[in-house]
Amino acid sequence: MPGQARGIRRPPGARARDHGAGWSRIDRVMTAIYDCSVESQLLTGMRLARGAIGRGQLVVIPTDTVYGLAADAFDPAAVTRLLDAKGRERTSPPPVLIPGIPTLDALAREVPEPVRDLVAEFWPGGLTVILHAQPSLTWDLGETRGTVALRMPDNRFALELLSETGPLAVSSANLSGEPAATTAAEAEAMLGESVAVYLDGGAAGVDYDAIGERPGDTSSTIIDATGLTGGSGTIRIVRAGVISRERIAAVVGEQLLAPAAEPVVPAADASGADAAATDAAAADVPAASDHETGAAAS
C-alpha cells in the first residue's frame, strides 16, 4: 500500500478509510472496518471484536436504531474509555445492551408486570427501559443513582456479539453534540482510532419511522419505570423515539403513563446502544438516573 507506515499491516478483508492528504489513517494506527455482509469479514470482525471487548477496548457495532460504541459493562476502565472517547462525563452513564429477557431479570432488581408486557411487545427493538439495578452488581457505569437503562436491540450482529460477551455498555457512536452515526463510516469519521474494531452492518434505523425529537431521528424511546416500584406509580417517557407514546399506551394503558405535558430530554446525541441509543441524558428523572442512551445507542 503506497505510503503505508513500515511495520503496520492491514488485516485481510478490512478496509482503511482515506482521511485526506493522500494517506489513510492506517499510516498512523490500524483502523479496520469489517463488512458483516461478507462472511469472511464477519467471522474475522466478530472474533476481533470479542477479543477487543475482553481487553477493555472499544468496538463500534450496528444496532436497529443507530450505531453503538460498545465496552464491557463490567470493566470500569473500559466504560471510562467509552465516555472519554465521546467527550462525556460520568453524569451521563451509558445504557446497557443485553442479549435477551433472562438478562433483564439478572440485572434489574425488580421487573414490574407492565415492563414485562412492554418488553414482550417491543423487544428486541427500539425501547430502552430504566429500572433499579441489582445492588449486588459489581460494575461502575457512572453516576446512575442505583438504576440501569436496558435494551435488547433488534440486530442479528449485535445480538450475536452480546450472546458471546454478555451485557455491553453501549452509547451512540458519535462525539458528544454531534448527530448519531447511522453507518460505520460515519462512526469512524468521528471516533477514529479510539475504537479497536468497527463492524459494518449496513445503514441503521431503516426499519423505523424517524419519529424522534428531531428530523431523521431513529433513536430508541427511553422510559423510566422506576416509579412503578415506589414513587409515582407511573411510567415516564424520558425521551421520545421510534416507539410512540400511543403504542406504549396500547400495551399498558394511558393511566400508567405520566402526563405527556412533562418535559422530555432533547434527542441531541442519539444511542443504542442505542446501540444504544440518542445519547440524551435523563438527568431530570427524579431519583432515577442520568442515563444517556442508546443506544447506544444504540
C-alpha positions as CSV (number, residue, x, y, z in Angstrom):
1,M,0.0,0.0,0.0
2,P,1.6,3.3,-1.1
3,G,2.6,5.5,1.9
4,Q,1.9,2.8,4.4
5,A,4.0,3.0,7.6
6,R,6.6,0.3,7.9
7,G,5.6,-2.4,10.3
8,I,1.9,-1.8,10.2
9,R,-0.2,-4.4,8.4
10,R,-3.9,-4.1,7.5
11,P,-5.9,-7.2,8.4
12,P,-7.1,-9.2,5.4
13,G,-10.5,-8.1,4.2
14,A,-10.6,-5.0,6.3
15,R,-10.6,-1.5,4.7
16,A,-8.9,1.6,5.8
17,R,-10.6,4.9,5.4
18,D,-8.9,7.8,3.5
19,H,-8.6,10.8,5.7
20,G,-7.3,13.2,3.0
21,A,-3.8,14.5,2.1
22,G,-3.2,11.3,0.1
23,W,-2.8,9.0,3.0
24,S,-5.1,6.9,5.2
25,R,-5.4,6.7,9.0
26,I,-3.7,3.3,8.8
27,D,-0.4,5.2,8.4
28,R,-0.8,6.2,12.0
29,V,-2.8,3.5,13.5
30,M,-4.7,0.5,12.2
31,T,-8.4,1.3,11.8
32,A,-10.4,-1.7,10.5
33,I,-14.0,-1.7,9.3
34,Y,-15.4,-5.2,8.8
35,D,-18.2,-5.6,6.3
36,C,-20.6,-8.0,8.0
37,S,-22.3,-8.9,4.7
38,V,-19.1,-10.7,3.7
39,E,-18.8,-14.0,5.5
40,S,-15.1,-13.9,5.9
41,Q,-15.1,-10.4,7.2
42,L,-17.9,-11.1,9.5
43,L,-16.1,-14.1,11.1
44,T,-12.9,-12.1,11.4
45,G,-14.6,-9.0,12.7
46,M,-16.6,-10.8,15.3
47,R,-13.5,-12.6,16.5
48,L,-11.5,-9.4,16.8
49,A,-14.5,-7.6,18.4
50,R,-14.8,-10.3,21.1
51,G,-11.1,-10.0,21.8
52,A,-11.2,-6.2,21.9
53,I,-14.0,-6.2,24.4
54,G,-12.2,-8.7,26.6
55,R,-9.1,-6.5,26.6
56,G,-11.2,-3.4,27.7
57,Q,-11.1,-1.8,24.3
58,L,-14.0,-0.2,22.4
59,V,-15.9,-1.6,19.4
60,V,-18.5,0.0,17.2
61,I,-21.5,-2.2,16.4
62,P,-24.6,-1.8,14.3
63,T,-28.0,-1.8,16.0
64,D,-31.5,-1.5,14.8
65,T,-31.7,2.2,15.7
66,V,-28.2,3.8,15.4
67,Y,-24.6,2.6,15.6
68,G,-23.3,2.0,19.1
69,L,-20.0,2.5,20.8
70,A,-19.6,-0.6,23.0
71,A,-17.5,-1.6,26.0
72,D,-17.5,-4.3,28.6
73,A,-20.2,-3.2,31.1
74,F,-18.3,-4.8,34.0
75,D,-14.9,-3.2,33.2
76,P,-14.9,0.3,34.8
77,A,-11.8,1.4,32.9
78,A,-13.4,0.4,29.6
79,V,-16.6,2.4,30.5
80,T,-14.4,5.4,31.3
81,R,-12.7,4.9,28.0
82,L,-16.1,5.0,26.3
83,L,-17.1,8.2,28.0
84,D,-13.8,9.8,27.2
85,A,-14.0,8.8,23.5
86,K,-17.3,10.6,23.2
87,G,-16.3,13.6,25.4
88,R,-18.9,12.8,28.1
89,E,-18.8,12.9,31.9
90,R,-19.8,10.3,34.5
91,T,-23.0,12.2,34.9
92,S,-24.1,10.7,31.6
93,P,-23.7,6.9,32.2
94,P,-24.2,4.7,29.1
95,P,-27.2,2.3,28.8
96,V,-26.6,-1.5,28.7
97,L,-27.5,-3.7,25.7
98,I,-28.4,-7.2,26.6
99,P,-29.0,-10.4,24.6
100,G,-32.4,-11.4,26.0
101,I,-35.1,-11.1,28.7
102,P,-33.3,-13.5,31.1
103,T,-30.5,-11.0,31.4
104,L,-33.1,-8.3,32.2
105,D,-34.0,-10.3,35.3
106,A,-30.4,-10.7,36.2
107,L,-29.6,-7.0,36.0
108,A,-32.8,-5.4,37.3
109,R,-33.7,-5.5,41.0
110,E,-37.4,-5.9,40.1
111,V,-39.2,-6.1,36.8
112,P,-42.8,-4.9,37.3
113,E,-45.5,-6.7,35.2
114,P,-46.2,-3.6,33.0
115,V,-42.5,-3.6,32.0
116,R,-42.7,-7.3,31.2
117,D,-45.6,-6.6,28.9
118,L,-43.7,-3.8,27.2
119,V,-40.6,-5.8,26.6
120,A,-42.7,-8.8,25.3
121,E,-44.2,-6.4,22.8
122,F,-41.2,-4.3,21.8
123,W,-38.1,-6.4,22.4
124,P,-35.9,-6.9,20.5
125,G,-36.4,-3.4,19.4
126,G,-36.3,0.4,20.0
127,L,-37.4,0.6,23.6
128,T,-34.9,1.4,26.4
129,V,-36.2,0.8,30.0
130,I,-34.8,2.4,33.1
131,L,-35.1,0.2,36.2
132,H,-33.5,-0.1,39.6
133,A,-30.3,-2.1,39.2
134,Q,-29.5,-5.2,41.2
135,P,-27.5,-3.9,44.2
136,S,-25.1,-6.8,44.0
137,L,-23.8,-5.9,40.6
138,T,-20.0,-5.2,40.6
139,W,-19.9,-2.5,37.9
140,D,-19.4,1.2,37.6
141,L,-21.3,2.8,34.7
142,G,-21.1,6.3,36.2
143,E,-23.5,8.3,38.4
144,T,-26.5,6.0,37.9
145,R,-28.1,6.6,41.3
146,G,-28.7,2.8,41.5
147,T,-30.5,2.5,38.2
148,V,-29.7,1.0,34.8
149,A,-31.1,1.6,31.3
150,L,-31.6,-1.7,29.5
151,R,-32.4,-2.6,25.9
152,M,-32.4,-5.7,23.7
153,P,-31.5,-4.5,20.1
154,D,-33.1,-5.9,17.0
155,N,-29.9,-6.6,15.1
156,R,-28.5,-10.0,14.5
157,F,-24.9,-8.9,14.5
158,A,-25.3,-7.0,17.8
159,L,-27.2,-10.0,19.4
160,E,-24.6,-12.5,18.2
161,L,-21.8,-10.4,19.9
162,L,-23.9,-9.9,23.0
163,S,-24.6,-13.6,23.3
164,E,-20.8,-14.2,23.5
165,T,-19.6,-11.2,25.5
166,G,-22.6,-10.7,27.8
167,P,-24.0,-7.2,28.6
168,L,-22.3,-4.3,27.0
169,A,-22.3,-0.7,27.9
170,V,-23.3,1.0,24.6
171,S,-23.7,4.6,23.8
172,S,-24.4,6.1,20.4
173,A,-21.3,6.1,18.1
174,N,-20.7,9.8,17.9
175,L,-18.9,12.7,19.6
176,S,-21.0,14.5,22.2
177,G,-23.1,17.1,20.5
178,E,-22.9,15.5,17.0
179,P,-25.6,13.5,15.3
180,A,-25.6,9.8,15.9
181,A,-23.9,7.7,13.3
182,T,-26.2,5.5,11.2
183,T,-23.3,3.9,9.3
184,A,-20.0,2.5,10.3
185,A,-18.2,5.1,8.1
186,E,-19.9,8.0,9.9
187,A,-18.9,6.5,13.3
188,E,-15.3,6.0,12.1
189,A,-15.1,9.6,10.9
190,M,-15.9,10.8,14.4
191,L,-14.3,8.3,16.7
192,G,-11.3,7.1,14.5
193,E,-8.5,5.4,16.4
194,S,-10.2,5.4,19.8
195,V,-12.1,2.3,18.6
196,A,-10.3,-1.0,18.0
197,V,-12.9,-2.7,15.7
198,Y,-15.7,-1.3,13.5
199,L,-18.5,-3.8,12.5
200,D,-20.4,-2.6,9.4
201,G,-23.9,-4.0,9.3
202,G,-25.3,-1.5,6.8
203,A,-27.4,1.5,7.4
204,A,-29.1,1.6,10.9
205,G,-32.6,2.8,11.6
206,V,-34.1,1.9,8.2
207,D,-36.8,-0.3,9.7
208,Y,-38.3,2.6,11.8
209,D,-40.1,5.8,11.1
210,A,-38.0,8.7,12.1
211,I,-40.4,10.0,14.8
212,G,-37.8,11.0,17.4
213,E,-37.4,14.5,18.7
214,R,-35.7,16.0,15.6
215,P,-35.8,15.3,11.9
216,G,-34.4,12.0,10.9
217,D,-34.1,10.8,14.5
218,T,-34.3,7.0,14.8
219,S,-33.1,6.7,18.4
220,S,-34.8,4.4,20.9
221,T,-37.6,5.6,23.1
222,I,-36.5,5.7,26.8
223,I,-38.9,5.1,29.6
224,D,-38.3,5.4,33.3
225,A,-40.2,2.6,35.0
226,T,-38.6,3.1,38.5
227,G,-41.8,4.9,39.6
228,L,-43.7,1.6,39.4
229,T,-41.8,0.2,42.4
230,G,-42.0,3.2,44.6
231,G,-42.9,6.8,43.9
232,S,-45.4,8.0,41.3
233,G,-46.8,4.6,40.3
234,T,-46.4,5.6,36.6
235,I,-44.1,5.1,33.7
236,R,-42.4,8.3,32.4
237,I,-41.3,8.7,28.8
238,V,-37.9,10.3,29.3
239,R,-37.1,10.6,25.6
240,A,-39.4,10.2,22.6
241,G,-38.1,7.9,20.0
242,V,-39.1,5.2,17.5
243,I,-41.7,3.6,19.8
244,S,-44.5,6.1,20.1
245,R,-46.4,7.0,23.2
246,E,-49.6,5.7,21.6
247,R,-48.0,2.2,21.1
248,I,-46.8,2.2,24.7
249,A,-50.2,3.2,26.0
250,A,-51.8,0.5,23.9
251,V,-49.9,-2.1,25.9
252,V,-50.0,-0.7,29.5
253,G,-52.9,1.8,29.3
254,E,-52.8,5.5,29.3
255,Q,-53.4,5.6,33.0
256,L,-50.0,4.2,33.7
257,L,-48.2,6.9,31.7
258,A,-47.1,10.1,33.3
259,P,-48.7,13.2,31.7
260,A,-47.4,13.9,28.3
261,A,-47.0,17.6,29.2
262,E,-44.0,16.8,31.3
263,P,-40.7,17.8,29.5
264,V,-38.6,15.2,27.8
265,V,-34.9,15.3,27.2
266,P,-33.9,16.6,23.8
267,A,-32.5,13.9,21.5
268,A,-29.3,15.8,20.9
269,D,-26.9,12.9,20.6
270,A,-28.7,9.7,19.6
271,S,-27.5,5.8,21.2
272,G,-28.2,2.2,21.5
273,A,-27.0,1.3,22.4
274,D,-28.9,2.6,21.2
275,A,-26.7,0.9,20.3
276,A,-27.7,2.2,22.2
277,A,-29.1,4.9,21.8
278,T,-29.5,9.2,21.1
279,D,-27.2,9.9,24.0
280,A,-29.5,12.4,25.6
281,A,-29.1,12.4,29.4
282,A,-32.2,11.7,31.5
283,A,-30.9,14.0,34.2
284,D,-34.4,15.3,35.1
285,V,-35.7,11.9,36.2
286,P,-36.3,12.2,39.9
287,A,-34.2,9.6,41.8
288,A,-33.8,7.6,38.6
289,S,-30.7,8.3,36.5
290,D,-28.7,10.4,34.3
291,H,-28.6,7.7,31.7
292,E,-27.9,8.9,28.2
293,T,-28.8,6.1,25.9
294,G,-28.5,4.2,23.4
295,A,-28.1,3.2,22.2
296,A,-26.4,3.4,22.4
297,A,-27.2,3.7,21.4
298,S,-27.7,2.4,20.3
